[in-house]
């Protein structure tokens, strides 16, 4: 079957329209960044700079000429960062769960930035917390990641918000694909779902002030936060404290089988290039039109994000494939 002249013309116009759209999109993106002159000397405050995304982001934005104020949890983390950065970069010690510490650091930043305000606030500090079946955990296991990843993030934002409003700047909140689909049990995913909600309400509230708010949703990345040895050890410690009837329900070989499944998942999905996340921060910080959400990592784009849009029954089917079949759920 051959196409008619009308069909050929339609296809030609369709291809022409796509080509023109792609050309305009490339032109628009080419002129998307603010000029270096506009950004020179602007202040950026980043939490969680001891290692991982925060450490790399602080060094990257320091090289680009920003006045980076990097918040580290430990003195060793701050010292390592200062060694790797220019003299322009400043460090402060910050525990985002310490209300007085957050308030005092905000006062220090206010004195430093003065009337120019704070162009960028990057809420990066976070931790994994225990990842184990729900019936293994107590409320303290949940409290730890929620206090750091959500309450700490909110408190830092509230204290820095007047400075960001003054600069009509940018707020970048670190969420996770675990804030879109519950990829594991424990407090990590609830904390990140909370970040997503806070990010949305903050974005809406800040529109009138010219403040842009973005959220980054990385997939699985190899960082100290997700160190598999530490995650497994915490799970083992919790297992040792479980009642005997719960251990019978799961089976004595549960941990070994679970570790094997997690290892397969890591081999299949884990990203090692942390710059993929920092590039998202960079666009949110330097673009004229930052995106509302950024997915970082091929696994996030191709697998986790599409899965998050699926019906719950399909999500459960896919995610349950990564869970170990229990030995005897009726034991005890």
C-alpha positions as CSV (number, residue, x, y, z in Angstrom):
1,X,0.0,0.0,0.0
2,X,1.4,3.4,-1.1
3,X,0.9,6.7,0.5
4,X,-1.1,9.4,-1.3
5,X,0.4,12.9,-2.0
6,X,-1.8,14.2,0.8
7,X,-0.4,11.7,3.2
8,X,3.2,12.5,2.1
9,X,2.5,16.2,2.6
10,X,1.1,15.5,6.1
11,X,4.1,13.5,7.1
12,X,6.4,16.2,5.7
13,X,4.6,18.9,7.7
14,X,4.7,16.8,10.8
15,X,8.4,16.2,10.6
16,X,9.0,19.9,9.8
17,X,7.0,20.9,12.9
18,X,9.0,18.4,15.1
19,X,12.3,19.7,13.6
20,X,11.3,23.3,14.2
21,X,10.2,22.6,17.8
22,X,13.5,20.8,18.5
23,X,15.4,23.7,17.0
24,X,13.5,26.3,19.1
25,X,13.9,24.1,22.2
26,X,17.7,23.9,21.7
27,X,17.9,27.7,21.1
28,X,15.8,28.3,24.3
29,X,18.0,26.0,26.3
30,X,21.2,27.6,24.9
31,X,20.1,31.0,26.3
32,X,18.6,29.6,29.5
33,X,21.4,30.3,31.9
34,X,21.7,33.6,33.7
35,X,24.9,35.4,32.8
36,X,28.1,35.0,34.7
37,X,28.0,38.7,35.6
38,X,24.5,38.2,37.1
39,X,25.7,35.3,39.3
40,X,29.2,36.5,40.3
41,X,29.5,36.8,44.0
42,X,26.1,35.5,44.9
43,X,25.8,33.5,48.1
44,X,24.8,29.9,48.2
45,X,24.2,27.9,51.4
46,X,24.4,24.1,51.2
47,X,23.7,21.6,54.0
48,X,25.2,18.1,54.3
49,X,28.6,19.0,52.7
50,X,30.7,16.4,54.6
51,X,30.5,13.9,51.7
52,X,28.4,12.8,48.7
53,X,26.2,15.2,46.7
54,X,26.8,18.2,49.1
55,X,30.6,17.9,49.1
56,X,30.7,17.8,45.3
57,X,28.1,20.6,45.0
58,X,30.1,22.9,47.3
59,X,33.3,22.4,45.3
60,X,31.5,22.7,41.9
61,X,29.7,26.0,42.8
62,X,32.9,27.4,44.4
63,X,34.7,26.9,41.1
64,X,31.9,28.7,39.3
65,X,32.5,31.8,41.4
66,X,29.6,31.6,43.9
67,X,30.2,32.6,47.5
68,X,29.6,29.1,49.0
69,X,28.7,28.7,52.6
70,X,29.0,24.9,53.2
71,X,27.4,23.4,56.3
72,X,29.1,20.3,57.6
73,X,28.1,18.0,60.4
74,X,31.7,17.3,61.5
75,X,34.9,19.2,61.8
76,X,36.7,16.6,59.7
77,X,34.2,17.0,57.0
78,X,34.6,20.8,57.0
79,X,38.4,20.5,57.0
80,X,38.4,18.1,54.1
81,X,36.2,20.4,52.1
82,X,38.2,23.5,52.8
83,X,41.3,21.6,51.6
84,X,39.6,20.8,48.3
85,X,38.1,24.3,47.7
86,X,39.2,27.9,47.2
87,X,39.8,30.3,50.1
88,X,36.5,32.0,49.1
89,X,34.5,29.0,50.3
90,X,33.3,29.2,54.0
91,X,32.3,26.3,56.2
92,X,30.0,26.2,59.3
93,X,29.2,23.3,61.6
94,X,25.5,22.4,61.5
95,X,23.3,19.7,62.9
96,X,20.0,20.3,61.2
97,X,18.1,18.6,64.1
98,X,19.5,21.1,66.7
99,X,17.1,24.1,66.8
100,X,19.5,26.4,68.5
101,X,22.4,25.5,66.1
102,X,20.2,26.2,63.1
103,X,19.1,29.6,64.5
104,X,22.7,30.6,65.3
105,X,24.0,29.5,61.8
106,X,21.2,31.5,60.2
107,X,22.3,34.6,62.1
108,X,25.9,34.0,61.0
109,X,24.7,33.7,57.3
110,X,22.6,36.9,57.7
111,X,25.6,38.8,58.9
112,X,27.7,37.5,56.0
113,X,25.3,38.1,53.1
114,X,24.0,41.5,54.3
115,X,21.6,43.3,52.1
116,X,22.3,41.2,49.1
117,X,20.5,38.2,50.6
118,X,20.9,34.6,49.9
119,X,20.7,33.6,46.2
120,X,20.6,29.8,46.8
121,X,19.6,27.5,49.6
122,X,20.3,23.8,48.8
123,X,18.8,21.5,51.5
124,X,20.9,18.5,50.9
125,X,21.5,17.0,54.4
126,X,20.0,13.6,54.9
127,X,20.4,10.1,56.1
128,X,18.9,6.7,55.4
129,X,18.0,5.4,58.8
130,X,17.2,1.7,59.5
131,X,15.7,-0.1,56.5
132,X,13.8,-3.1,57.7
133,X,10.3,-4.6,57.7
134,X,7.8,-2.4,59.5
135,X,7.1,-5.0,62.3
136,X,10.8,-5.0,63.2
137,X,10.9,-1.3,64.0
138,X,9.9,1.0,66.8
139,X,9.1,4.7,66.7
140,X,12.7,5.8,67.3
141,X,13.8,4.0,64.2
142,X,11.3,6.2,62.3
143,X,12.1,9.4,64.2
144,X,15.8,9.6,63.1
145,X,15.4,10.0,59.3
146,X,12.2,12.1,59.7
147,X,14.0,14.5,62.1
148,X,16.9,15.0,59.7
149,X,15.4,14.7,56.2
150,X,12.1,16.5,56.8
151,X,11.9,18.4,60.1
152,X,15.5,19.6,59.8
153,X,15.0,20.6,56.2
154,X,11.9,22.6,57.1
155,X,13.6,24.3,60.0
156,X,16.6,25.3,58.0
157,X,14.3,26.7,55.3
158,X,12.2,28.7,57.7
159,X,15.3,30.3,59.2
160,X,16.9,31.1,55.8
161,X,13.7,32.1,54.0
162,X,13.9,35.9,54.7
163,X,17.4,36.0,53.2
164,X,16.2,34.1,50.1
165,X,13.2,36.4,49.7
166,X,15.5,39.4,49.9
167,X,17.6,38.1,47.0
168,X,14.6,36.7,45.0
169,X,16.6,33.6,44.9
170,X,16.3,29.8,44.6
171,X,15.5,27.0,47.1
172,X,16.5,23.5,46.1
173,X,15.2,20.6,48.2
174,X,16.7,17.1,48.0
175,X,14.0,14.5,47.9
176,X,14.4,11.1,46.3
177,X,12.7,8.6,44.1
178,X,11.7,7.2,47.5
179,X,9.5,10.3,47.8
180,X,7.5,9.2,44.8
181,X,7.2,5.5,45.3
182,X,7.8,3.5,48.6
183,X,11.0,1.6,47.6
184,X,11.8,0.4,51.1
185,X,10.4,0.2,54.6
186,X,11.4,2.4,57.5
187,X,11.4,6.1,58.0
188,X,13.3,7.2,54.8
189,X,10.4,7.1,52.4
190,X,7.9,8.8,54.7
191,X,10.5,11.6,55.3
192,X,10.9,12.1,51.5
193,X,7.2,12.0,50.8
194,X,7.0,14.8,53.4
195,X,9.7,16.7,51.5
196,X,7.7,16.5,48.3
197,X,4.6,18.0,50.1
198,X,6.6,20.7,51.8
199,X,8.3,21.5,48.5
200,X,4.9,21.9,46.7
201,X,3.4,24.2,49.3
202,X,6.6,26.3,49.6
203,X,6.8,26.7,45.9
204,X,3.2,28.0,45.7
205,X,3.7,30.4,48.7
206,X,6.9,31.8,47.3
207,X,5.7,32.6,43.8
208,X,4.5,36.1,44.8
209,X,8.0,36.9,46.1
210,X,9.9,35.9,43.0
211,X,11.5,32.9,44.7
212,X,11.9,29.8,42.6
213,X,11.6,26.4,44.4
214,X,12.8,23.1,42.9
215,X,12.9,19.5,44.0
216,X,15.5,16.9,43.0
217,X,14.5,13.2,43.0
218,X,17.7,11.1,42.6
219,X,17.4,7.4,41.9
220,X,19.8,4.9,43.5
221,X,23.3,6.4,43.9
222,X,26.5,5.1,45.5
223,X,27.0,7.5,48.4
224,X,27.9,7.2,52.1
225,X,24.1,7.6,52.8
226,X,23.3,4.3,51.1
227,X,26.4,2.3,52.1
228,X,25.1,-1.2,51.9
229,X,27.5,-2.5,54.6
230,X,26.1,0.0,57.1
231,X,22.5,-0.6,56.0
232,X,22.9,-4.4,56.4
233,X,24.6,-4.0,59.8
234,X,21.8,-1.9,61.2
235,X,19.3,-4.5,59.9
236,X,21.3,-7.3,61.6
237,X,21.4,-5.4,64.9
238,X,17.6,-5.0,64.8
239,X,17.2,-8.7,63.8
240,X,19.2,-9.8,66.9
241,X,16.7,-8.0,69.2
242,X,13.5,-9.4,67.6
243,X,11.2,-11.8,69.5
244,X,11.6,-15.4,68.6
245,X,8.1,-15.7,67.1
246,X,8.9,-12.9,64.6
247,X,12.2,-14.5,63.7
248,X,10.3,-17.8,63.0
249,X,7.9,-15.9,60.8
250,X,10.7,-14.6,58.6
251,X,13.0,-17.5,58.8
252,X,16.6,-17.7,60.0
253,X,17.9,-17.4,56.4
254,X,15.8,-14.3,55.7
255,X,18.7,-11.8,56.1
256,X,20.9,-13.8,53.6
257,X,18.2,-14.0,51.0
258,X,17.3,-10.3,51.5
259,X,20.9,-9.3,51.0
260,X,21.1,-11.3,47.8
261,X,18.0,-9.6,46.4
262,X,19.3,-6.1,47.4
263,X,22.7,-6.9,45.8
264,X,20.9,-7.7,42.5
265,X,18.9,-4.5,42.7
266,X,22.1,-2.4,43.3
267,X,23.9,-4.1,40.4
268,X,21.0,-3.4,38.1
269,X,20.2,0.2,39.1
270,X,22.9,2.0,41.1
271,X,24.4,5.1,39.6
272,X,28.0,6.1,40.4
273,X,28.3,9.5,38.8
274,X,27.3,12.0,41.5
275,X,27.7,14.8,39.0
276,X,24.3,13.8,37.5
277,X,22.6,15.2,40.7
278,X,24.9,18.2,41.0
279,X,24.0,19.1,37.3
280,X,20.4,19.2,38.4
281,X,21.3,21.5,41.3
282,X,23.3,23.7,38.8
283,X,20.3,24.1,36.5
284,X,18.0,24.9,39.3
285,X,20.4,27.5,40.6
286,X,21.6,29.1,37.4
287,X,18.7,28.7,34.9
288,X,16.3,31.5,34.1
289,X,13.5,28.9,34.1
290,X,14.4,26.2,36.7
291,X,12.2,23.1,36.6
292,X,9.8,22.2,39.3
293,X,11.3,18.7,39.6
294,X,14.4,17.0,38.4
295,X,14.9,13.2,38.1
296,X,18.6,12.2,38.3
297,X,19.9,8.9,37.2
298,X,18.8,6.6,34.4
299,X,17.0,4.3,36.8
300,X,14.9,7.2,38.1
301,X,13.9,8.3,34.5
302,X,13.3,4.9,33.0
303,X,12.0,2.8,35.8
304,X,11.1,4.5,39.2
305,X,9.3,7.5,37.9
306,X,7.2,5.6,35.4
307,X,6.4,3.1,38.2
308,X,5.3,5.9,40.5
309,X,2.5,6.8,38.0
310,X,1.2,3.2,37.8
311,X,-1.8,1.9,39.7
312,X,-1.0,0.7,43.3
313,X,-1.8,-2.9,42.4
314,X,0.9,-2.8,39.7
315,X,3.4,-1.0,42.0
316,X,2.9,-3.7,44.6
317,X,3.4,-6.5,42.1
318,X,6.7,-5.0,40.9
319,X,8.1,-4.1,44.3
320,X,7.0,-7.4,45.9
321,X,9.4,-9.2,43.5
322,X,12.2,-7.7,45.5
323,X,10.9,-9.0,48.8
324,X,11.8,-12.4,50.3
325,X,9.0,-14.9,50.8
326,X,8.5,-15.5,54.5
327,X,9.2,-18.9,56.1
328,X,6.0,-19.1,58.2
329,X,3.9,-15.9,58.5
330,X,1.5,-17.8,61.0
331,X,4.3,-18.8,63.4
332,X,3.8,-17.8,67.0
